[in-house]
């Protein structure tokens, strides 16, 4: 599904990614871990096509198509979803209207007509129930006055509605209490299937108690320096990142 080869990327002329190699297949969950400033969020942003990041070497292919030259919205239409660490607030635009617009823009890009209002409403209700979202929540302005947990749950709701092929969750656990973390993780788990894939970017092992990864990769200084199973995340929790640095620098 996603294949990254020798990826180098920079932002504002500062080199961050230094040769990432990664392959994600349908049905898999990959966790990306590493210390602050190691390149985790940069990797997510580069895959999603955020324009402030420049790919200087290497390639990204999605479903056997080179997407290096595609804009962020084109990648989104092809099925790449990025949940933001700090979701933006849009006063005056309700959660429901935002979702309707996003879905119909995606359909338009695929040459389809707008989803009929009746079908849209049915889908919104189904996904809201799946994620235990109060209907009143859907009429509120997007992220305005939302708690950290509500913002993250709203992002998972957007993901549920858009049904992406690859969901990239960038520090979704940031600032969440244990109850909000459980609700968000349960939502992700309900949306997993053999046809889609998830990339979870996190500092902490605790999220991986709820979203169990098939593979864990550690990024350090812009490179994947270690890969393994969930046991690797447990080892990181116990030892911290210093032992990784010592191994790399040995």
C-alpha positions in Angstrom: 0.0 0.0 0.0 2.6 2.5 1.1 6.3 2.2 0.1 8.9 4.7 1.1 12.4 4.4 -0.2 15.5 6.3 0.9 13.4 9.4 1.8 15.2 12.6 2.6 13.2 15.7 3.5 13.8 19.2 4.8 11.8 22.2 6.1 13.1 25.8 5.8 16.4 24.4 4.5 16.9 22.3 7.6 17.4 18.6 6.8 15.2 16.4 9.0 14.6 13.0 7.3 17.9 11.3 6.5 16.9 8.1 4.5 13.7 6.5 5.7 12.7 3.1 4.3 9.3 1.8 5.2 6.6 -0.4 3.7 3.1 -0.7 5.0 0.7 -3.3 3.7 -3.2 -3.4 3.9 -4.4 -4.6 7.3 -1.3 -3.6 9.2 -0.8 -1.2 12.1 2.6 0.4 12.3 3.7 2.5 15.3 6.4 5.2 14.8 8.2 6.1 18.0 11.2 8.2 18.9 12.5 11.2 21.0 11.4 14.8 20.4 12.8 16.2 17.2 13.7 12.8 15.7 11.5 13.3 12.6 8.2 11.5 13.5 5.8 14.3 12.7 7.9 15.4 9.7 7.5 11.9 8.3 3.7 12.1 8.7 3.6 15.5 7.1 5.7 14.5 4.1 3.5 11.4 3.5 0.4 13.6 3.6 2.0 16.2 1.3 2.1 19.3 3.5 3.7 21.9 1.2 6.2 23.4 3.6 8.2 20.2 3.6 10.5 19.5 0.7 11.5 16.0 -0.4 15.1 16.2 -1.5 15.8 12.6 -2.3 14.0 9.2 -2.4 10.4 8.4 -3.2 6.9 7.7 -1.8 4.5 5.4 -3.6 0.9 4.7 -2.6 -0.9 1.8 -4.1 1.9 1.5 -6.7 1.6 5.1 -7.7 4.3 7.7 -7.2 2.7 10.5 -5.2 5.7 12.8 -4.8 4.3 15.4 -7.0 0.7 15.3 -5.7 -0.7 18.1 -3.6 -2.1 17.3 -0.1 -5.7 17.4 -1.2 -5.0 15.0 -4.1 -3.4 12.5 -1.7 -6.4 12.9 0.6 -8.7 12.1 -2.3 -6.7 8.9 -3.0 -7.2 7.8 0.6 -4.4 9.3 2.8 -5.8 10.7 6.1 -3.7 12.7 8.6 -5.0 13.5 12.0 -3.3 16.6 13.4 -1.6 16.9 16.7 -3.3 20.3 17.2 -6.6 20.4 15.2 -7.6 23.9 14.0 -10.8 25.6 15.1 -13.3 26.9 12.4 -15.9 29.1 14.1 -19.3 29.2 12.3 -18.8 25.9 10.5 -20.5 23.0 12.2 -18.9 19.5 12.5 -21.7 18.1 10.2 -21.3 20.7 7.5 -17.5 20.3 7.5 -17.9 16.6 7.1 -20.5 16.9 4.3 -18.2 19.3 2.4 -15.1 17.0 2.8 -17.0 13.9 1.7 -18.6 15.6 -1.4 -15.2 17.2 -2.4 -13.7 13.7 -2.2 -16.5 12.3 -4.3 -16.2 15.1 -6.9 -12.5 14.3 -7.3 -13.5 10.7 -8.1 -16.0 11.8 -10.7 -19.0 11.0 -8.4 -22.0 13.1 -7.7 -22.7 14.5 -4.2 -23.9 12.0 -1.7 -27.7 12.2 -1.4 -28.7 14.1 1.8 -30.7 11.1 3.2 -27.7 8.8 2.7 -25.3 11.4 4.3 -27.5 11.7 7.3 -27.8 7.9 7.7 -24.0 7.6 7.5 -23.4 10.4 10.0 -25.7 8.8 12.5 -24.2 5.3 12.1 -20.6 6.6 12.6 -21.6 8.9 15.5 -23.2 5.9 17.2 -20.1 3.7 16.5 -17.9 6.3 18.2 -20.3 7.1 21.0 -20.6 10.7 19.9 -23.6 12.7 21.2 -25.7 14.1 18.3 -25.5 17.6 19.9 -21.8 17.5 19.3 -22.3 17.4 15.6 -24.0 20.8 15.5 -21.2 22.6 17.3 -18.6 24.8 15.4 -15.7 22.7 14.4 -13.3 22.3 17.3 -14.4 25.7 18.8 -14.3 25.4 22.6 -13.7 21.6 22.3 -11.6 19.9 25.0 -8.5 18.0 23.9 -10.4 14.7 24.0 -13.3 16.2 22.0 -11.0 17.4 19.3 -9.3 14.1 19.0 -12.7 12.2 18.9 -13.8 14.6 16.2 -10.8 13.7 14.1 -11.5 10.0 14.5 -15.1 10.8 13.5 -13.8 12.5 10.3 -11.7 9.4 9.7 -14.7 7.2 10.1 -16.8 9.2 7.6 -14.0 9.5 5.0 -13.0 5.8 5.3 -9.3 6.4 4.2 -7.1 3.6 3.0 -4.2 4.9 5.1 -4.8 6.7 8.4 -1.9 8.5 9.9 -2.5 9.4 13.6 0.1 12.1 14.7 0.4 12.0 18.5 -3.4 11.4 18.8 -2.7 10.5 22.5 -1.2 14.0 23.2 -3.0 15.6 26.1 -5.7 12.9 26.5 -6.8 11.5 29.9 -7.2 7.8 30.1 -10.9 7.8 29.4 -10.6 9.9 26.2 -7.6 7.8 25.2 -9.7 4.7 25.5 -12.6 6.2 23.4 -10.3 7.4 20.7 -8.4 4.0 20.5 -11.7 2.1 20.5 -12.8 4.2 17.5 -9.6 3.4 15.6 -9.9 -0.3 16.4 -13.5 -0.4 15.1 -12.4 1.2 11.8 -9.5 -1.1 11.2 -9.9 -3.7 8.4 -8.0 -6.0 6.1 -8.3 -3.3 3.4 -6.9 -0.3 5.2 -3.8 0.5 7.3 -2.9 2.7 10.2 0.3 4.5 11.1 0.4 5.6 14.8 2.9 8.2 15.8 3.5 8.4 19.5 6.0 9.1 22.3 4.4 6.7 24.7 3.7 3.0 24.9 0.4 3.5 26.7 -1.5 4.2 23.5 -0.2 0.8 22.2 -2.0 -0.9 25.0 -5.2 0.0 23.2 -4.1 0.1 19.5 -1.9 -2.9 19.2 0.7 -2.5 16.4 2.0 -5.2 14.1 5.3 -3.4 13.9 7.1 -0.7 15.9 9.7 1.5 14.4 12.1 3.9 16.2 13.2 7.0 14.5 16.3 8.8 15.6 18.1 11.6 13.8 15.8 11.2 10.8 16.3 7.5 10.3 14.6 4.3 11.3 17.2 2.8 13.5 15.3 -0.1 15.0 12.1 -2.1 14.2 10.3 -4.8 16.0 7.0 -6.0 17.5 5.0 -4.4 20.4 7.7 -5.8 22.7 10.0 -3.1 21.4 7.6 -0.4 22.6 7.6 -2.1 26.1 11.4 -2.0 26.1 11.4 1.7 25.2 9.0 2.4 28.1 11.3 0.6 30.5 14.6 1.9 29.3 13.8 5.2 27.6 15.4 6.4 24.4 19.0 6.7 25.7 19.8 3.1 25.1 18.8 3.6 21.4 21.1 6.6 21.2 23.9 4.6 22.7 23.4 1.7 20.3 23.3 4.1 17.3 26.4 6.0 18.4 28.4 3.0 19.5 
